[in-house]
Amino acid sequence: MDRRAFLRTTAAGAAAAALCGTRRTAAMPRKREPKNILYLLSDDQRFDTIHALGSPEIHTPHMDVLAERGVAFTHAYIFGSHHGALCVPSRAMIMSGRNLFHIDNPDTLPESVPLFPETLREHGYATHGIGKWHNGRGSFNRAFASGSSIFFGGMSNQQAVPVHDYDPTGRYPAESARVGDRFSSELFADDAIRFLQAYDGSKPFLLYVAFTAPHDPRMAPEAYRALYDPKRLSLPPNCLPRHPFDNGDLETRDEKLAPWPRTPENTRFQLAEYYAMISHLDEQIGRILAVLDETGLAEKTLIVFAGDNGLAVGQHGLFGKQNAYEHSIHVPLLMAGPGLPGGKRCDAFCYLTDTFPTLFDLIGLPLPEGVDGRSLLPALRGEPVRDAIFFAYRDVQRAVRVGDYKLIEYTVKGECRTQLFDLARDPFETHDLSGEACHARTLERLRERLRVMQRETGDPLVRGK
């Protein structure tokens, strides 16, 4: 593949165009030439697993190309979850642009909640969905006019994924499923390539490709496993034998993927398997991007790559994502294409819900009512979008980050616990400052901000009323 040509297709002149005249309101959309959208979503990929963004041990050349070709939002987060399967509400929030407390039922995405592919359809887009859909069968057909290799579920054997062909009725009965004949990431990438090669240009398209990698079972092909010798992988300083206290969810399935106490040997082994899955996924993304380039579609296609949530893989003695630490709520988010600058790093706080209004801002379409996300185009001009990030997990964890300080509050079995971290000095969240007198004012300031954000977001569990 000619990577230089791939970079040239949309990078030329993009930086100059990106920061000029991008503000709009829902009431007064700006008319622009229709742009295609390619939305790539990974499963359980945490923020620090892209080589170009400072992860020297992982091999991700195609994600690196996207990061250099467009914008890497280095402080992207998920909002939270009402249960242990974080991908369900995360994907529901991506689809709706709404926060967790403003979606009636993330598990089914009711008709009262407009979805961004559904809205694009109303404006003349051809919408095609591939891969994982974890938000109910009926809502898939509201979102997409066509689809292929659709997987309704949370996880599966990566070499034998039960998938459906598009069902115009929207019922997708279990007996109509077939078993994929190759590795999930390859299966979904092959379908995406077929869509791009058959595209006739009659309508702008949204191609949504939702992978199941690097979610377990982590069973990457041997060539990718061979890239990583567990004995040579470094472990971050926050790896622990056990989490030091009950955070309200230490018995989930994810936490049972490794024995207690956690050992460096097992953690390195699982980290190698995790990295191998990501490198294999990266290769499939590269195949899709190559076809986008070869067909001449790259210069008029907006590309989003994101992870639906992170994963601990040994950090803080945890292996899952049911927690408020950075490794689990901080996710990768890359955007590239016409109207976006190349090679830019943007450190503005953002949520995955912001991709909906950002894309609509770029293509000049009005937002439906109820969207909580915010366009990130002002952030690319250096203007403030938000100064804090809020996170909620079930009724046991709440967190807020303001600047470099982060507060996590737990209520478990009637007992409350607090953690305070300075992420500038302690990015791995190993030194709890909440009990230090010199940080008392900071602690109270973040507690007050947490209560404010709970009220603003409609959190039914508002502490300190």
N, C-alpha and C positions, 0 to 999 in steps of 0.2 A: 504494500500500500504506500502511496506517495504522501507522506505526512506533511511535507511542505505545501503541497497543493491543497491538502485538507485545511491547513491553517490559513492559507491565503483566501479561501473561498468566501469567508465572511469577515475576516479580520480587517481587510482593507477599508479604510475610511470609517470603521465602526466606532472607534474611540471618539472621533470628532462629532459624529452624529448622536452619540448616546446621551450626552449631557445637555442637549439643547432642546428646550420646549417639550419636556416629557410630562409636565404636570397636567392633570385633568381631573374632572369630577365625574361622578356617575351620571349627573344630570346633563353634562355637556361633553360627551366623548369626542375625541379628536379623530377625524377621518384619516386613516392610513391604509396603505396597500396591505391586503390580507397577507399574513405570514402563517406558514405551517408551524406546527408545534410537535416536537418529539419529547415525551416525558418518560424518563428512565428512572425506575425506583428499585433500590435494593432493599434487602430484608435483614435487619439486625446489623447493619454496618455502622460502626461508630466513627466519630469525626476524625480520628487520628490514623486512618488507614489509607491515605493517599500519599504516595511518595513525594509528589511535587509540593505538598503542603507541609513537608518537614518530617516525614516518616521514613527514615533511611533504610529500614529493614524490609519494607514491603515493595513488591514489584507491580506497579500499576501504570504502564506506559500510556494507555489510552485515556484513562482518567486524568493523567498528567497533561495530555494534549488539551483536553477540555478545560483544565484549570488555566492553562496558558493562553488558550484561545478566547476565553471569556472572563467571567467574574467568579471568584471563589468567595462565598460568604462564610467567613471564618468563625462567626458566632451565631450559627443557626441552631435552633432548639426545637424540641417537641413540647407540647403544652401539658400533656399528662394522660392519665388513663383511669377508667372506672373499674378495671379488672386487670388480671395478670397478662392478658394477651394485648400488649401495648399496640401492636400493629393494627388492630381493629379501629380504635379511635384515631390513631395517627393517620391512617388512610382516609377515614371519614372526614377528618379535619382538612386534609389536602383537597379532597373532592368538594367540600362545601365552603371552605374558607372561614368556617365558624370554629369557635373554641369549644372545648369539651362540654361546657355547661349550656351551650346554646344549640345542641343537637339533641332532638328528642330521643333518638335511639341509634347510636353509632353502629350497632350490630346489623341494622337493616336499612339505614338511611331513608327515612320516610319521605313520601312525596311532598310534604310541606317544606322540605329543605332542598332548594335548587342546587344542582351540582355543576361544576365548571364545564365538564364535557357536554352536559345537557344544555347549558346556556350557549355553548359554542354551536351545537346543532341548530338551535333556534336562530342563529345568525349565519347559517349556511355552511357550516363546517362538516366535513366527513369525519366522523369519530370512530376509531377502531381500537378495541381493547384486547390486550394479550396478557396472559399470565395470571398472577394471583389476584383474586377478588375476595375480600374477607368481610364484605358488608351486605350480604344478602343477595339472592339471585335476582329478585325483581328489580332492584336498583341498577343492576348492570345494564339492562336494556334501556333504562331511562338515560343512562350516560352515553351508551355507545350504539351507533346504528349498525355496526358490524363488529366481529371479533373472531378470534381463533385461539386454540389451545388455552381455553379459559379454565383456571383452577379455582374452584370454590372451596376454600379451606385455609388453614393456618400453616400446616407443614405436611411434608410427605417424603417418601423415599425419592431422592433426587433423580434416580435412574428409572423411576416408574411412577411418574406423576399422573394421577387420574384427571383428565382434562375433557372439556366439552367443546364441541363445535358450536357456533352461534345458533341459538334457538330463537327464531322470530317471536315465539309465544312468550318468551321470558321465563318459562317454567324450569327448564334444565333438570329433568328427572334423573335420579341417580343411575338408572339403568342405561341412560344414553351416554354415560361417560366412557371414554376409552383410555387406555394406558399409554402414556407417551413412550416413544420408542428410542429415546436418547436422553442424555443428561438435561435436566430442566433448563439450565441457562442456555444451552445450545438449541433446545426445542423452541424456546421463546424468541431467541435471536433469529432463528431460521424463519419463523413466521413474520417477524418484523421486516426482514430482508425481502420476503415475498411481497409484502404489502408495498414497500417502497418501489420495488421493481415493476409492479403492476399499476402504480399510481398514474392516472391519466391527466391530472392537472385541472380537471373540471371544477373542483372545489378545493379550497384550502383544507388541510387535514390536521387532525389531532391523532397522533399515534402514541398510545399509552402502553408501555411495556413494563410490567411489574414482575420482577424476578423473585424467586424464593431463596436465592443465595444472598449472603452466606449463612442463612439460618441453618441450624442443625436439622437433620443429620448431615454432618460435614464429611462429605465423601468425594472430594475433588478427584479428578483423574490423576493418575500417578505422576505424569509429567509435571503437574503443578505442585503436587506434594513434594516432589524431589527438589523444588526450589528452596525449601526451608528445612534446615537441620535443626530440630528442637534444641539440641545442645548448644547451638550457636546464637539462639535468640535471647535477647536481653529482657528482663522483667522489670516493670516499673517499680518504684519504691513503695507503692501502696498495696502491693500484693501481700496478703495475710493468710494465715492458716484458717481463720474464722472471722466473720464479722463480729466486732466487739460487743454488740448488743442486738436485741430483737428489734428489727426495723418494721415489723408487721407483716413480712412476707418472706421468711427464710425457708419455707417448706414447699415452694413452688416447684414445678417440674424442672425448670431451668436450673435451679440450685441443686438438683439431684444428679446433674450430669457429671459431677466430680465428687470424690469421697471427701469426708471430713476426717482429720484436718486437711486442708488443701496443701499440696506439696509443690515445690518448684518444678519437679520433673513432670508431673501431670499437667501443670499449668502451661509449661513450655510446649508440651505435646499438643494440647488443645489450641494454643495460640498458633502453632505451625499449621494445624488443620484449618483454622479460621483464615489465616493469611492465604493458604492455598485456594480456598474457595473464592476469596476476593480476587486473586490473580486470574483464576479461570473465568470469573464473571467479567473482569476487565477485558479479557481477550474477546469475549462475545460482544461486549459494547463496542470494541474496536471494529469488529466485523460490520455492525450496523452503521457505524459512522463512515466506514469506507464506502458502503453502498450509497449513503447520503451524498457523499462527495462525488462518486462516479456517475450518479444520475443527474448531477447538477442542481440538486435540491438544497444543498447546504447553505447557499447564499441567501435563501429565502425561508430558512427554517430556524425557529427558536428552539434551543435544546435546554432541557432541565435534567440534571442528574441529582438525586437526593437519596438519603437513607431514611427509612421510616422510624427507626429508633436506634440507639446504640446497644452496647453489650459489655458486661464487666470482664468476662474471661479471666477471672482470678483476682481482679483488683478489688480491694477492700474485703477480700475473702468471699466475694460473690462471683457467680457465673452468669446470672441473668441480667434483666434490664428493669426489674421492678424496684427501682430505687431512684433517688434524686441526685446521685453523683454525676459528674461531668461525663464519665465514660458511658453513661446510659441515656442521658437526655440531650447531649450535644451531638449533632449529626452533620454529615457532609451535605453541602448544597452548592452546586455549580450551575451557572447559567451562561449560555453563549448564543450568539447569533446576531442578526441585524438589529441595530439600535443599542447594542451593548458593547462596552469597551473590552479590549483584549488584554490579558495578563494582569488583571486588576485584582487586588485583595481588598475586600470590604469587611471591616470589623464591626459594623453596625449590628446591634442585637436584632434578631429576627426569628420568626417561627416558620415552619413549613407551610402554615396557613397563608403566609404572605405570597406564595408563588401564584396563587389564583389571581389576586388583584394586580400583581406585577405583570403577569402575562397579559391581562386585559388592558393594562396601561400601555404596554408596548404595541398592542394591536388596535388600540383605540375603541374598545367596546365598553358599554356601560355595565356596571356590576349589578347583580340582582340584590334585592333587599336582604339584610341580615348578615352580610359578610363582615367578619371581625378583622380579618387580615388587612395588612396595609401594603400599598405599593412600595417597593424598595428602590424605585428610581430616584427619589429624593436623596436617599442615602449615598447614591453614586455621585451626587453633586455636593456631598459633604453636609447635607442638611439633616437634622435629627428626625428619626422615625419613632424610636422609643428609647427610653433610658433605663429600662428594667425588664427582666424576664421573670415570669411566674411559672411554677410547675405544681401540679397536683397529682397525687397517686392515691386512689381509693379514698378512704377516710382516715388513713394512717400517716400520710406524709404530705407536707406542703413546703415549698421552697421559693425563694426569691433571690435574684442576683441583681445588684445595683452597682454599676462600675465593676471594680475588682472584688467586691465583697459578696459573699453568698451565705444566706441563712437557710438552714434546713430545720424544720420542726416536726417532731414525731409525736403521735398519740397512739400508744399501743397498750391494750389491756388496761386502760384507765390511767396509765402513767405517761407523763410528758418528758421529752428530751429535746435538747437544742444543740445544734452544731453551727459554728460560724467559721468561715474560711476566708483567707485573703488569697485569691487565686493568682495574683501577680507574684507573690512570694512563695506560694504553696499550690502550684497547679494540680498536684495529685491529691489534694485534700487529705493531708495526713496530720495536720496540726490544728486541732479544734481550739479556737480563741474565745469561745463563749463564756468560759469561766474566768477570764482575765480582766481585772478591773480597768485596765487601760483601754479596753474595747467596749466598755459598758454603753457608751453613747452610740457607738456604731451598731451594737446589738439592738438597742431600743429603736434606732432609726430604721433598721431593716424590718423589725417586727411591725412597726407602724406601717411601713410600705407594704408589707405582706398583707396586712388587714385591708388596706386600701385596694390592693389589686384583687383580693378575694371578693370584695364588694363590687368592684368594677366589672369583673368577669362573670358575676352571678354564681359564685361558689356557694353552695348551700351550707358549707361547713366554715363559717366565719368565726375564727377565734378572736377573743378579746373584744366582743361587742360592748 
